[in-house]
Amino acid sequence: MMKKYIIALLVAAAIGNTAKAQKQAYETTVDGVKVIVQPSGNDIVEVQTIIKGGVQNYPATKAGIESLAMSALTECGTLKHDKNSFKDELDKVSATVYGSSNKNYSVVRMNCIKGDFDIVWPLYVEAIIQPKFDEKEFTRIKQDAINNLKQEDSQPDNAIDKYADKVAFAGTNYAKDPSGTVPIITALTPAETKAYYQSILTKSRLVIVVVADLDQAAIEAKVKAMLSGIKQGQSFAFKKSTFRTDKNSIAVEKRDLATNYVEGIASGPAAGTPDFNAFNVAMRIFSNMHFLEVRTNNGLSYAPQAWFSAGQTSTARFSVSTTEPDKYIAVFDKLVDKIKREGFKPEDVADMKVTYLTGFYYKNETNSAQASSIAANEVLHDNWKRSLTLVDDVKKLTPDDVSNAFRKYINNIVWVYQGDPKKVNQLLYINGTLHNGENPVTH
């Protein structure tokens, strides 16, 4: 009881802080670009310029080009500063400026002390507007990217994730790996990558998030000056798709590993839809139950995982490393069947709602995390205010909402397997997760 009481107090405090922030947060439009401002109540400035699209921006034959371009913005210098002098200027005031990308969007972010904002902002604008793509430095970051790809492929946890994406999303944008492949990265040139970056740096793709205590007029003036160097571009729409499969399947890849790796992908609600929050809570409860059954009760894996992956295409995922894959699927099937029959316990739903909200607000204590949350909600949900209203949305969820969301989406699963093919009976995975004559819930 004491633990629940303490958690409840933490959530209450977070709600109070969020309510204050919510009154002050606002959006404005500068030259057609949405700018979202969250006053911070501290002396830190976080700015994130979002380029929407992610994997929908490039063909599969150019996967990795956006990620490399984002690295090049600060790692290859600008027209005014070479790489070293650019970083030296930032180091003088302990500021950061860098770019990164994921499947849904790219972000160029800056973080500094409020008193140094006028020093760091011009450097930030340089990186976005005037990147040099110096050939020598580009060769260096390209080799770094290649080394990272090889390292990731040698790590079974990363390899199974990428294999699952490749199989489950075959023929769609989400099959593309933002990091690319070794052959694609090897072939990219500075000129081609710079031209690609310039093609996606358009006002039509941008959202700018500011978490700082800065005057609105000052923010708008600086953003307007930066945007003067960016073209409007063609109208852009962020594309969302729903993952569904009409049958269970398994793809097997032989790998010489100490153990075997299994991952499954099932459907999930799209961001911005009514089922999203309920399913998010459902998968968190299921993750705990999955861990208890697979590891604690049956000793089949050291670190079994289950999670909800939200994005352009949202899915539920299940992952395990095990020497006994056939026993794992039996335990998994039995657990899913039980939940579909009985639903989640009301006390488990109540506890997870509190735990989820406490974790959400705890993670969003920094300016950077708040900006990232606002950006993700704006791009994925078309609603940046969700990052401020989540507590009310989750509080409204009932045990039936959460149980029905699980029943609705956890049906047919695409499984992938890496390891010893002789250790897995594929029919056990193909036969599905419902037994005893039950019919799957369709959606």
C-alpha positions in Angstrom: 0.0 0.0 0.0 2.8 2.4 0.9 4.4 1.9 -2.5 1.1 2.6 -4.3 0.6 5.7 -2.1 4.1 7.1 -3.0 3.6 6.4 -6.7 0.2 8.2 -6.6 1.9 11.2 -4.9 4.5 11.3 -7.7 1.8 11.2 -10.4 -0.2 13.9 -8.6 2.9 16.1 -8.5 3.6 15.5 -12.2 0.0 16.3 -13.0 0.3 19.6 -11.1 3.5 20.5 -13.0 2.0 19.5 -16.3 -1.2 21.5 -15.7 1.0 24.6 -15.1 3.0 23.9 -18.2 -0.1 23.2 -20.3 -1.5 26.8 -19.6 1.7 28.3 -21.0 2.5 26.0 -23.9 1.5 27.4 -27.3 1.9 27.1 -31.0 2.6 29.7 -33.6 3.1 29.7 -37.3 6.2 31.4 -38.9 6.3 31.5 -42.7 4.0 28.5 -42.9 6.0 26.4 -40.4 4.4 25.3 -37.1 6.5 26.3 -34.1 5.6 24.8 -30.7 6.9 26.4 -27.6 6.9 24.9 -24.1 8.2 27.4 -21.4 10.6 25.4 -19.3 10.9 27.2 -16.0 14.7 26.9 -16.1 17.8 28.3 -17.8 18.2 25.6 -20.4 17.2 26.1 -24.1 16.3 23.1 -26.2 15.4 23.5 -29.9 14.5 20.7 -32.2 13.9 21.1 -35.9 11.9 18.1 -37.2 12.0 17.0 -40.8 9.0 14.7 -41.3 8.9 11.6 -43.4 11.6 9.2 -42.3 11.6 6.1 -44.4 8.9 7.4 -46.8 11.4 10.1 -48.0 13.7 7.8 -49.9 13.6 4.5 -52.0 14.9 1.3 -50.5 17.9 1.6 -52.8 19.0 4.7 -50.8 18.2 3.5 -47.3 20.7 5.2 -44.9 21.1 8.4 -46.9 19.1 10.5 -44.5 20.9 9.1 -41.5 24.2 9.9 -43.1 23.1 13.4 -44.1 22.0 14.1 -40.5 25.4 13.1 -39.2 27.1 15.2 -41.8 25.4 18.4 -40.7 27.8 18.8 -37.7 30.5 16.2 -38.5 31.5 17.6 -41.9 31.6 21.3 -40.9 29.8 24.2 -42.4 30.6 26.9 -45.0 31.8 29.1 -42.2 33.5 26.6 -39.9 35.3 23.4 -40.4 34.4 20.5 -38.2 36.9 21.2 -35.5 36.3 24.9 -35.2 32.5 24.3 -35.2 32.9 21.9 -32.3 35.3 24.2 -30.5 32.8 27.0 -30.6 30.2 24.7 -29.0 32.7 23.4 -26.4 33.5 26.9 -25.2 29.9 27.2 -23.9 29.2 23.5 -23.2 26.5 23.4 -25.9 25.4 20.6 -28.2 24.2 20.6 -31.8 23.6 17.4 -33.8 21.3 15.6 -36.1 19.8 12.1 -36.0 17.1 10.1 -37.8 14.6 7.3 -37.3 11.9 5.6 -39.3 9.5 8.5 -38.9 11.4 11.7 -38.9 14.8 13.3 -38.5 15.7 15.9 -36.0 18.4 18.6 -35.7 18.7 19.7 -32.1 20.5 22.2 -30.0 20.9 22.5 -26.3 22.6 25.3 -24.4 22.3 27.6 -21.4 19.9 30.5 -22.0 22.7 33.1 -21.6 24.6 31.4 -24.5 21.6 31.2 -26.8 22.7 34.1 -29.0 26.1 32.4 -29.4 24.8 28.9 -30.2 21.8 29.8 -32.4 24.0 31.1 -35.4 25.9 27.8 -35.2 22.7 25.8 -35.2 21.4 27.7 -38.2 24.7 27.2 -40.0 24.5 23.4 -39.5 20.9 23.4 -41.0 21.3 25.9 -43.8 25.0 25.8 -44.7 26.4 22.3 -44.2 29.6 21.7 -46.1 29.6 18.0 -46.7 33.4 18.1 -46.8 34.7 15.1 -48.7 37.4 14.0 -46.2 35.1 14.2 -43.2 32.3 12.6 -45.2 34.5 9.6 -45.9 35.2 9.3 -42.2 31.6 9.4 -41.1 30.7 7.0 -43.9 33.2 4.5 -42.6 31.9 4.9 -39.1 28.4 4.1 -40.4 29.7 1.0 -42.1 31.5 -0.1 -39.0 28.3 0.4 -36.9 26.3 -1.7 -39.4 28.7 -4.5 -39.2 28.8 -4.3 -35.4 25.0 -4.4 -35.2 24.8 -7.4 -37.5 27.1 -9.2 -35.2 24.9 -8.6 -32.2 22.0 -11.1 -32.2 19.5 -8.8 -30.5 19.9 -6.2 -33.2 20.1 -8.7 -36.0 16.8 -10.3 -35.1 15.1 -6.9 -34.9 16.2 -6.0 -38.4 15.4 -9.5 -39.8 11.9 -9.1 -38.3 11.4 -5.8 -40.0 12.6 -7.1 -43.3 10.2 -10.1 -43.3 7.1 -8.5 -41.7 7.2 -5.3 -43.7 8.4 -6.7 -47.0 7.5 -4.4 -49.9 6.6 -1.4 -47.6 8.4 1.7 -46.4 8.9 0.2 -42.9 11.0 -2.6 -44.3 13.7 0.0 -44.9 16.4 0.3 -42.3 17.2 4.0 -41.6 20.8 3.0 -41.1 21.0 1.5 -44.5 23.2 -1.4 -45.6 26.9 -1.7 -46.2 26.7 -1.7 -50.0 24.3 1.3 -50.1 26.4 3.4 -47.6 29.6 2.5 -49.4 28.3 3.9 -52.7 27.0 7.2 -51.4 28.9 10.3 -52.3 29.0 13.7 -50.6 27.4 15.4 -53.5 24.5 12.9 -53.7 23.9 13.0 -50.0 24.0 16.8 -49.9 21.5 17.0 -52.8 19.2 14.6 -51.0 19.4 16.7 -47.8 18.5 19.8 -49.7 15.6 18.1 -51.3 14.0 17.2 -47.9 14.9 20.5 -46.2 11.6 22.2 -47.1 9.2 24.2 -45.0 6.4 21.8 -45.9 8.2 19.1 -44.0 9.3 21.1 -40.9 8.0 21.4 -37.4 10.1 23.3 -34.8 9.9 22.6 -31.1 11.3 25.0 -28.5 11.4 24.2 -24.8 12.8 27.3 -23.1 11.9 30.5 -21.3 12.3 32.8 -24.3 10.2 35.7 -25.5 7.8 34.8 -28.2 8.8 37.7 -30.4 12.4 36.7 -30.2 11.7 33.1 -31.1 9.6 34.1 -34.1 12.2 36.6 -35.3 15.1 34.0 -35.1 13.0 31.3 -36.7 11.8 33.6 -39.5 15.4 34.5 -40.3 16.4 30.9 -40.4 13.5 29.9 -42.6 14.3 32.6 -45.1 17.1 30.3 -46.3 14.7 27.3 -46.8 12.4 26.7 -49.8 8.7 26.0 -49.3 8.8 22.6 -51.2 5.8 20.6 -52.4 2.9 19.8 -50.2 3.8 17.0 -47.8 1.7 14.4 -46.1 3.0 12.0 -43.4 1.8 8.6 -44.4 0.5 6.1 -41.9 -0.2 2.4 -42.6 -1.7 -0.4 -40.6 0.1 -3.7 -40.3 -2.1 -6.8 -40.7 -1.4 -10.3 -41.7 -4.1 -12.8 -42.5 -2.2 -15.8 -41.2 0.5 -16.9 -38.9 3.9 -17.4 -40.5 7.5 -18.1 -39.6 10.7 -17.3 -41.5 13.9 -19.2 -40.4 17.4 -18.1 -40.9 20.3 -20.4 -40.0 22.9 -18.7 -37.8 25.7 -20.1 -35.7 24.7 -18.7 -32.3 25.1 -19.8 -28.7 21.3 -19.8 -28.5 18.3 -19.2 -30.7 16.5 -15.9 -31.3 12.7 -15.6 -31.9 10.8 -12.4 -32.6 7.1 -12.0 -33.5 5.2 -9.0 -34.9 1.5 -8.5 -34.6 -0.8 -5.6 -35.5 -1.3 -2.5 -33.3 -3.5 0.6 -33.4 -2.3 3.6 -35.4 -1.1 6.6 -33.6 -4.0 9.1 -33.1 -6.7 6.4 -33.0 -9.0 5.7 -30.0 -7.4 2.3 -29.2 -3.9 3.6 -28.9 -3.7 4.4 -25.2 -5.6 1.3 -24.2 -3.3 -1.0 -26.2 -0.2 0.8 -24.9 -1.3 -0.1 -21.3 -2.3 -3.6 -22.4 1.2 -4.3 -23.9 2.9 -3.1 -20.7 0.8 -5.5 -18.6 1.4 -8.3 -21.1 5.2 -7.6 -21.0 5.2 -8.2 -17.3 3.2 -11.4 -17.6 5.3 -12.6 -20.5 8.5 -12.1 -18.5 7.0 -13.9 -15.5 5.8 -16.9 -17.5 8.8 -17.2 -19.8 11.7 -16.5 -17.4 10.5 -16.9 -13.8 8.0 -19.7 -14.1 9.6 -21.7 -17.0 13.2 -20.7 -17.1 13.2 -20.4 -20.9 15.0 -17.2 -21.4 17.1 -14.7 -19.5 15.5 -11.5 -20.9 12.1 -12.1 -22.7 10.6 -8.9 -24.0 7.2 -7.7 -25.3 6.5 -4.1 -26.3 4.4 -1.8 -28.4 6.3 -0.1 -31.2 4.6 3.1 -32.3 5.3 4.9 -35.6 4.1 5.3 -39.1 3.3 1.6 -38.8 2.5 0.6 -35.2 3.0 -3.0 -34.1 3.2 -5.3 -31.1 6.4 -7.2 -30.8 7.6 -10.2 -28.8 11.2 -11.3 -28.5 13.1 -14.0 -26.8 16.5 -15.8 -26.9 16.1 -19.4 -25.9 17.6 -22.9 -26.3 14.0 -24.3 -26.4 12.0 -22.3 -29.0 9.2 -24.9 -29.1 8.6 -24.7 -25.4 8.5 -20.9 -25.7 5.7 -20.8 -28.3 3.7 -23.2 -26.1 4.0 -20.9 -23.1 3.3 -17.8 -25.3 0.2 -19.4 -26.8 -1.2 -20.4 -23.4 -0.6 -17.0 -22.0 -2.3 -15.2 -24.9 -5.3 -17.6 -24.8 -5.7 -17.0 -21.1 -5.8 -13.2 -21.5 -8.2 -13.4 -24.4 -10.6 -15.6 -22.3 -10.3 -13.8 -19.0 -9.1 -10.3 -19.8 -6.7 -8.4 -17.6 -7.4 -8.1 -13.9 -8.8 -4.6 -12.8 -6.0 -4.3 -10.2 -3.3 -4.9 -12.8 -4.8 -2.3 -15.1 -5.0 0.2 -12.2 -1.4 -0.4 -11.2 -0.1 -0.2 -14.7 -1.9 3.1 -15.4 -0.1 4.7 -12.4 3.2 3.1 -13.2 3.0 4.2 -16.9 2.2 7.8 -16.1 4.8 8.0 -13.4 7.5 6.7 -15.8 6.2 9.0 -18.5 6.6 12.1 -16.4 9.8 11.0 -14.8 11.4 10.6 -18.2 10.1 14.0 -19.3 11.8 16.0 -16.6 14.5 17.4 -18.9 13.9 20.0 -21.6 15.3 17.6 -24.2 12.9 14.8 -23.3 9.9 17.3 -23.2 10.8 18.5 -26.7 11.2 15.0 -28.0 7.8 14.0 -26.6 6.1 17.0 -28.1 7.8 16.3 -31.5 6.8 12.6 -31.5 3.2 13.4 -30.6 2.9 16.1 -33.3 4.4 13.9 -36.0 2.8 10.6 -35.1 -0.5 11.7 -33.5 -1.0 15.0 -35.3 -1.5 16.4 -31.7 1.4 17.8 -29.8 -0.9 18.6 -26.9 -1.2 14.9 -26.2 2.2 15.1 -24.3 0.4 17.4 -21.9 -3.0 15.7 -21.6 -1.9 12.1 -21.5 -2.6 11.7 -17.8 -6.3 12.5 -18.3 -6.5 10.3 -21.3 -5.0 7.3 -19.5 -7.1 7.9 -16.3 -10.3 7.4 -18.3 -9.3 3.9 -19.5 -11.3 1.0 -18.0 -10.2 -2.7 -17.6 -12.5 -3.6 -20.5 -10.9 -0.9 -22.7 -7.5 -2.4 -22.1 -8.5 -6.1 -22.4 -10.6 -5.5 -25.6 -7.7 -3.7 -27.2 -5.4 -6.7 -26.6 -8.1 -9.0 -28.0 -8.6 -6.9 -31.0 -5.0 -6.6 -32.2 -3.1 -9.7 -30.9 -4.2 -12.3 -33.5 -2.1 -13.5 -36.4 1.7 -13.0 -36.0 4.7 -12.9 -38.3 7.4 -14.9 -36.5 11.1 -14.9 -37.4 13.8 -17.2 -36.1 17.6 -17.1 -36.2 19.7 -20.0 -34.9 19.7 -23.7 -35.4 16.8 -24.6 -37.8 16.6 -28.2 -36.3 15.6 -26.8 -32.9 12.4 -25.2 -34.1 9.1 -26.9 -35.2 7.7 -24.3 -37.6 4.2 -25.8 -37.5 3.9 -24.8 -33.8 4.3 -21.2 -34.8 2.1 -21.4 -37.9 -0.8 -23.1 -36.1 -1.4 -19.8 -34.2 -2.1 -18.5 -30.7 -5.7 -19.5 -30.3 -6.8 -23.0 -29.3 -9.8 -24.8 -27.8 -12.0 -24.0 -30.8 -11.9 -20.3 -30.3 -12.2 -17.9 -33.2 -9.9 -15.0 -33.5 -11.2 -11.5 -33.0 -11.1 -9.6 -36.2 -10.6 -5.9 -36.9 
